[in-house]
């Protein structure tokens, strides 16, 4: 039984990893409130799934423009200081949403502006934290740390969305946004308390186009890495129904909207809590491919569901499949990418796993407008499964990838 439980060795051994873990857990809870309340507020103000979907486009463009700069900065400057700066500016952006929500007639434009700014700042935050985390770990702890971070994220995104709908209905969006602002203080305090202060990638010299593009060149030369990016982009673009959750909430009951957002993380958490078996899996490419296909199949089930509880079960299954994919993708990245490139490749990873949801939300919003809620979700799930098969067959290096044969950091 113990072999199925998560390995907490990284938390026990490293006080700095423990501080980072719990600081980001508290901040993640606040972010999960905004993650739900922002699109719900947009739907309430506009009554349009297309407008909710356009939030994804507003997030995608700045994310894409800033991501590679953020990755280069993470390889050149102190990653811990980059995190502190990004979190301070993100707190200010959420503060603007709080003030806007308190107005008698909140401005829709402010929702788009804040979403764009948060996406740009996240494009600095994520490469920095993903490049910094392996520096706190021993090589053999990387898979275990990935599972622990998944548990952290899922708990935050279960509690947050589960409460977000109730908070927004009972107290209004401003209260939810205000809570998010407060949680950034805890994350910053944890970073300041870390014993180790310097987390550099080792990159030196002038920062130019060659520097920014080096991560791309490295990733494109490695077809196994390319497969991890493409298969996740495919799954998230076609199979991401989150933009439709406010509309599904209108069908199942507005008070249950947060449950739809939380169901996937519930599945991911249950998988993470029994993730000890992942240490025995070495064919990481195939594991990722199967997980992406199962995600698509679960999304098809969600689209066909006419009952709230059935819909929640399929979303939980999708979350579990996504967690399997995430654990093994992170293992491939952290075990094989040199430290000096980790920030720039982390930016590519962020583009791969966020461009799908951002653009997928836009796709889902417009598809639902044309086809209806259920049919658009089913069609997306089918395309996700087909795309996973095509990518896996087209990239034999990805399909045959085996962690047992890899030299860490090579």
C-alpha positions as CSV (number, residue, x, y, z in Angstrom):
1,X,0.0,0.0,0.0
2,X,2.8,2.4,0.9
3,X,4.2,2.2,-2.7
4,X,1.0,3.8,-3.9
5,X,1.2,6.8,-1.5
6,X,3.0,10.0,-2.6
7,X,6.6,10.3,-1.6
8,X,7.1,13.3,0.7
9,X,10.9,13.0,1.0
10,X,11.4,16.4,-0.8
11,X,9.2,18.1,1.8
12,X,11.0,16.4,4.7
13,X,14.5,17.0,3.4
14,X,14.4,20.6,2.1
15,X,13.1,23.5,4.3
16,X,13.3,25.9,1.3
17,X,11.3,23.5,-0.9
18,X,8.8,23.3,2.0
19,X,8.5,27.1,2.2
20,X,8.0,27.4,-1.6
21,X,5.5,24.6,-1.5
22,X,3.2,26.0,1.2
23,X,3.6,29.6,0.0
24,X,2.5,28.7,-3.5
25,X,-0.3,26.5,-2.1
26,X,-1.9,29.5,-0.3
27,X,-1.4,31.8,-3.3
28,X,-2.8,29.0,-5.5
29,X,-6.0,29.0,-3.5
30,X,-6.5,32.7,-4.0
31,X,-5.7,32.4,-7.7
32,X,-8.3,29.6,-8.0
33,X,-10.9,32.0,-6.8
34,X,-10.1,34.5,-9.5
35,X,-9.9,31.7,-12.0
36,X,-13.6,31.0,-11.5
37,X,-15.0,34.4,-10.5
38,X,-13.5,36.3,-13.5
39,X,-15.3,34.3,-16.2
40,X,-18.4,34.0,-14.1
41,X,-18.5,37.8,-13.8
42,X,-17.9,38.1,-17.5
43,X,-20.9,35.8,-18.2
44,X,-23.0,37.6,-15.7
45,X,-22.3,40.9,-17.3
46,X,-22.6,39.9,-21.0
47,X,-24.6,36.6,-21.0
48,X,-22.3,35.4,-23.8
49,X,-20.2,32.2,-24.0
50,X,-18.3,33.9,-26.8
51,X,-17.3,36.8,-24.6
52,X,-16.1,34.3,-21.9
53,X,-14.1,32.5,-24.6
54,X,-12.5,35.8,-25.7
55,X,-11.0,36.1,-22.2
56,X,-8.8,33.2,-23.4
57,X,-7.6,35.2,-26.4
58,X,-6.9,38.2,-24.2
59,X,-4.7,36.0,-22.1
60,X,-3.1,34.1,-24.9
61,X,-1.6,37.1,-26.8
62,X,0.4,38.6,-23.9
63,X,1.4,35.2,-22.7
64,X,2.9,34.3,-26.1
65,X,4.6,37.7,-26.4
66,X,6.2,37.7,-22.9
67,X,6.8,34.0,-22.3
68,X,10.2,33.8,-24.1
69,X,11.4,37.0,-22.6
70,X,10.4,35.6,-19.2
71,X,12.2,32.3,-19.9
72,X,15.4,34.2,-20.8
73,X,15.2,36.4,-17.7
74,X,14.9,33.2,-15.6
75,X,18.1,31.9,-17.0
76,X,20.0,35.2,-16.5
77,X,18.7,36.8,-13.3
78,X,17.9,35.6,-9.7
79,X,14.8,33.5,-10.1
80,X,13.6,34.2,-6.6
81,X,13.7,38.0,-7.1
82,X,11.8,37.6,-10.4
83,X,9.1,35.6,-8.5
84,X,8.8,38.3,-5.8
85,X,8.5,41.1,-8.5
86,X,5.9,39.2,-10.5
87,X,3.8,38.4,-7.5
88,X,3.7,42.0,-6.3
89,X,2.5,43.2,-9.7
90,X,-0.1,40.3,-9.9
91,X,-1.5,41.4,-6.5
92,X,-1.9,45.0,-7.9
93,X,-3.7,43.6,-10.9
94,X,-6.1,41.6,-8.7
95,X,-6.6,44.8,-6.6
96,X,-7.8,46.6,-9.7
97,X,-10.3,43.8,-10.3
98,X,-11.5,44.2,-6.8
99,X,-12.1,48.0,-7.2
100,X,-13.8,47.4,-10.5
101,X,-16.1,44.8,-9.0
102,X,-17.2,47.3,-6.3
103,X,-18.5,49.7,-8.9
104,X,-22.3,49.9,-9.5
105,X,-21.6,49.0,-13.2
106,X,-18.3,47.0,-13.5
107,X,-16.4,47.7,-16.7
108,X,-16.1,44.7,-19.0
109,X,-12.9,46.2,-20.5
110,X,-11.3,46.0,-17.1
111,X,-11.9,42.3,-17.0
112,X,-10.0,41.9,-20.4
113,X,-7.2,44.3,-19.3
114,X,-6.6,42.5,-16.0
115,X,-6.7,39.1,-17.6
116,X,-4.1,40.2,-20.2
117,X,-1.8,41.7,-17.6
118,X,-2.1,38.6,-15.3
119,X,-1.2,36.4,-18.2
120,X,1.8,38.5,-19.1
121,X,3.0,38.5,-15.4
122,X,2.4,34.7,-15.2
123,X,4.7,34.4,-18.2
124,X,7.5,35.7,-16.0
125,X,6.4,33.8,-12.8
126,X,6.1,30.3,-14.3
127,X,9.4,30.0,-16.0
128,X,11.1,31.3,-12.9
129,X,9.5,28.9,-10.5
130,X,9.8,25.9,-12.8
131,X,13.5,26.7,-13.4
132,X,14.1,27.3,-9.7
133,X,12.3,24.2,-8.3
134,X,14.8,21.6,-9.5
135,X,17.6,23.6,-7.9
136,X,16.0,22.7,-4.5
137,X,15.8,19.0,-5.2
138,X,18.0,16.0,-5.6
139,X,17.8,14.3,-9.0
140,X,15.9,11.3,-7.6
141,X,13.3,13.5,-6.0
142,X,12.1,15.2,-9.2
143,X,9.2,12.8,-10.0
144,X,8.1,12.8,-6.3
145,X,8.2,16.6,-6.2
146,X,6.2,16.7,-9.4
147,X,3.5,14.6,-7.7
148,X,3.6,16.8,-4.6
149,X,3.2,20.0,-6.6
150,X,0.3,18.3,-8.4
151,X,-1.4,17.6,-5.0
152,X,-0.8,21.2,-3.9
153,X,-2.3,22.6,-7.1
154,X,-5.3,20.3,-7.0
155,X,-6.2,20.9,-3.4
156,X,-6.1,24.6,-4.0
157,X,-8.2,24.3,-7.2
158,X,-10.7,22.1,-5.4
159,X,-11.2,24.4,-2.3
160,X,-11.0,27.6,-4.4
161,X,-13.6,26.9,-7.1
162,X,-15.8,25.0,-4.6
163,X,-16.0,28.2,-2.6
164,X,-15.8,30.7,-5.4
165,X,-19.3,30.4,-6.6
166,X,-20.7,30.6,-3.1
167,X,-18.6,33.7,-2.3
168,X,-19.5,35.4,-5.5
169,X,-23.2,34.8,-5.0
170,X,-23.3,35.6,-1.3
171,X,-20.7,38.4,-1.0
172,X,-20.0,39.4,-4.5
173,X,-16.9,39.1,-6.8
174,X,-15.0,41.9,-5.0
175,X,-14.7,39.7,-1.9
176,X,-13.2,36.8,-3.9
177,X,-10.7,39.1,-5.6
178,X,-9.8,40.7,-2.3
179,X,-9.0,37.3,-0.8
180,X,-6.7,36.5,-3.8
181,X,-4.8,39.8,-3.1
182,X,-4.2,38.7,0.5
183,X,-2.8,35.3,-0.4
184,X,0.0,36.9,-2.4
185,X,1.4,38.2,0.9
186,X,1.8,34.7,2.2
187,X,3.6,33.6,-1.0
188,X,6.0,36.5,-0.9
189,X,6.7,36.0,2.8
190,X,7.6,32.3,2.1
191,X,10.0,33.4,-0.6
192,X,11.6,36.0,1.7
193,X,12.0,33.4,4.4
194,X,14.0,30.9,2.3
195,X,17.6,30.3,3.5
196,X,19.0,30.2,0.0
197,X,18.7,33.6,-1.7
198,X,20.4,33.1,-5.1
199,X,18.9,30.9,-7.9
200,X,20.7,31.8,-11.1
201,X,20.7,29.7,-14.3
202,X,24.2,30.6,-15.2
203,X,23.5,32.3,-18.5
204,X,25.8,35.3,-19.2
205,X,26.5,37.9,-21.9
206,X,24.1,40.1,-23.8
207,X,20.5,39.1,-24.1
208,X,19.5,39.1,-27.8
209,X,17.4,37.2,-30.3
210,X,20.0,34.4,-30.4
211,X,19.6,34.0,-26.6
212,X,15.8,34.0,-26.7
213,X,15.7,31.5,-29.5
214,X,18.2,29.0,-28.1
215,X,15.5,27.2,-26.1
216,X,13.4,26.8,-29.2
217,X,16.3,25.4,-31.2
218,X,17.1,22.9,-28.4
219,X,13.4,21.8,-28.1
220,X,12.9,21.4,-31.8
221,X,16.0,19.2,-32.1
222,X,14.6,16.8,-29.5
223,X,11.5,15.2,-30.9
224,X,10.7,13.5,-27.6
225,X,10.3,17.0,-26.0
226,X,8.4,18.2,-29.0
227,X,5.9,15.4,-28.5
228,X,5.2,16.4,-24.9
229,X,4.4,19.9,-26.1
230,X,2.2,19.0,-29.0
231,X,0.2,16.3,-27.4
232,X,-0.8,18.6,-24.5
233,X,-1.6,21.5,-26.9
234,X,-3.9,19.2,-28.9
235,X,-5.6,17.9,-25.8
236,X,-6.2,21.3,-24.3
237,X,-7.3,23.0,-27.5
238,X,-9.9,20.6,-28.5
239,X,-10.9,19.1,-25.1
240,X,-10.9,22.2,-22.8
241,X,-14.6,23.0,-21.9
242,X,-13.9,25.5,-19.0
243,X,-15.2,28.5,-20.9
244,X,-18.6,26.7,-21.0
245,X,-18.8,26.0,-17.3
246,X,-20.8,29.2,-16.5
247,X,-23.3,28.2,-19.2
248,X,-23.5,24.7,-17.9
249,X,-24.0,26.2,-14.5
250,X,-27.1,27.9,-15.9
251,X,-28.3,24.4,-16.8
252,X,-27.4,22.5,-13.7
253,X,-27.8,25.4,-11.2
254,X,-25.7,28.5,-10.8
255,X,-24.7,27.4,-7.3
256,X,-22.9,24.3,-8.8
257,X,-20.7,26.3,-11.3
258,X,-17.8,26.1,-8.9
259,X,-18.3,22.3,-8.7
260,X,-17.7,22.0,-12.4
261,X,-14.4,23.8,-12.1
262,X,-13.4,21.8,-9.0
263,X,-14.3,18.3,-10.4
264,X,-11.2,18.0,-12.6
265,X,-8.8,18.9,-9.7
266,X,-10.7,16.3,-7.5
267,X,-9.7,13.6,-10.0
268,X,-6.2,15.0,-10.2
269,X,-5.8,15.0,-6.5
270,X,-7.0,11.4,-6.1
271,X,-4.5,10.3,-8.7
272,X,-1.7,12.3,-7.1
273,X,-2.5,10.8,-3.6
274,X,-1.9,7.4,-5.1
275,X,1.0,8.4,-7.3
276,X,3.7,6.1,-5.8
277,X,3.3,3.8,-8.8
278,X,4.6,6.5,-11.2
279,X,8.1,5.8,-10.0
280,X,7.9,2.4,-11.6
281,X,6.8,3.7,-15.0
282,X,9.7,4.4,-17.4
283,X,8.0,4.6,-20.8
284,X,7.0,8.1,-20.2
285,X,6.1,8.9,-23.8
286,X,3.5,6.2,-24.0
287,X,2.2,7.1,-20.6
288,X,1.6,10.7,-21.7
289,X,0.0,9.6,-25.0
290,X,-2.5,7.2,-23.2
291,X,-3.3,9.9,-20.6
292,X,-4.1,12.4,-23.4
293,X,-6.4,9.9,-25.1
294,X,-8.2,9.1,-21.9
295,X,-8.6,12.9,-21.2
296,X,-10.4,13.2,-24.6
297,X,-12.6,10.1,-23.9
298,X,-13.6,11.6,-20.5
299,X,-14.5,14.9,-22.1
300,X,-16.8,13.1,-24.6
301,X,-18.5,11.5,-21.6
302,X,-19.0,14.9,-20.0
303,X,-20.5,16.3,-23.2
304,X,-23.0,13.5,-23.3
305,X,-24.0,13.7,-19.6
306,X,-27.4,15.0,-18.8
307,X,-27.1,14.7,-15.0
308,X,-24.9,16.9,-12.8
309,X,-23.3,14.0,-10.9
310,X,-22.5,12.1,-14.1
311,X,-20.9,15.2,-15.5
312,X,-18.8,15.7,-12.4
313,X,-17.6,12.1,-12.5
314,X,-16.4,12.4,-16.1
315,X,-14.7,15.7,-15.3
316,X,-12.9,14.0,-12.4
317,X,-11.8,11.2,-14.7
318,X,-10.5,13.9,-17.1
319,X,-8.6,15.5,-14.3
320,X,-7.0,12.2,-13.3
321,X,-5.9,11.6,-16.8
322,X,-4.5,15.1,-17.1
323,X,-2.6,14.6,-13.9
324,X,-0.9,11.4,-15.2
325,X,0.2,13.4,-18.3
326,X,1.4,16.3,-16.2
327,X,3.5,14.2,-13.8
328,X,5.3,12.4,-16.7
329,X,5.7,15.5,-18.8
330,X,7.3,17.4,-15.9
331,X,9.6,14.4,-15.2
332,X,10.8,14.4,-18.8
333,X,11.5,18.1,-18.7
334,X,13.2,18.2,-15.3
335,X,15.3,15.1,-15.8
336,X,16.8,15.9,-19.2
337,X,17.0,19.7,-19.8
338,X,20.3,21.4,-18.8
339,X,20.0,23.9,-16.0
340,X,21.2,26.8,-18.1
341,X,18.3,26.3,-20.5
342,X,15.7,25.5,-17.9
343,X,14.1,28.9,-17.9
344,X,13.7,29.2,-21.6
345,X,12.4,25.7,-22.1
346,X,10.0,26.3,-19.2
347,X,8.6,29.2,-21.2
348,X,8.0,26.8,-24.1
349,X,6.3,24.4,-21.7
350,X,4.1,27.2,-20.5
351,X,3.1,28.1,-24.0
352,X,2.3,24.4,-24.7
353,X,0.1,23.9,-21.7
354,X,-1.5,27.3,-21.6
355,X,-2.0,28.1,-25.3
356,X,-4.3,25.1,-25.5
357,X,-6.6,26.2,-22.7
358,X,-6.5,29.9,-23.7
359,X,-7.3,29.2,-27.3
360,X,-9.4,26.2,-26.5
361,X,-11.7,28.3,-24.3
362,X,-12.2,30.6,-27.3
363,X,-12.8,27.7,-29.6
364,X,-15.3,26.2,-27.1
365,X,-17.1,29.4,-26.7
366,X,-17.7,29.9,-30.4
367,X,-18.3,26.2,-31.1
368,X,-21.0,26.2,-28.4
369,X,-22.6,29.2,-30.0
370,X,-22.8,27.3,-33.3
371,X,-23.5,23.7,-32.2
372,X,-24.9,24.0,-28.7
373,X,-23.2,23.1,-25.4
374,X,-23.2,19.3,-25.4
375,X,-22.4,18.7,-29.1
376,X,-19.5,21.1,-29.1
377,X,-17.9,19.4,-26.1
378,X,-18.3,15.9,-27.7
379,X,-16.8,17.0,-31.0
380,X,-13.9,18.5,-29.2
381,X,-13.3,15.3,-27.2
382,X,-13.3,13.2,-30.4
383,X,-10.8,15.5,-32.1
384,X,-8.6,15.3,-29.0
385,X,-8.4,11.5,-29.2
386,X,-7.7,11.5,-32.9
387,X,-5.0,14.2,-32.6
388,X,-3.3,12.2,-29.8
389,X,-3.1,9.2,-32.0
390,X,-1.7,11.1,-34.9
391,X,1.0,12.9,-32.9
392,X,2.1,9.7,-31.1
393,X,2.4,7.8,-34.4
394,X,4.2,10.7,-36.1
395,X,6.9,11.1,-33.5
396,X,8.5,7.7,-32.8
397,X,11.2,9.4,-30.6
398,X,8.4,10.6,-28.3
399,X,6.6,7.2,-28.4
400,X,9.7,5.3,-27.6
401,X,11.0,7.6,-24.9
402,X,12.2,5.7,-21.8
403,X,13.3,7.4,-18.6
404,X,15.6,4.5,-17.7
405,X,18.0,5.3,-20.5
406,X,18.3,9.1,-19.8
407,X,21.2,10.8,-18.2
408,X,19.8,13.4,-15.8
409,X,20.5,17.0,-16.9
410,X,21.8,15.8,-20.3
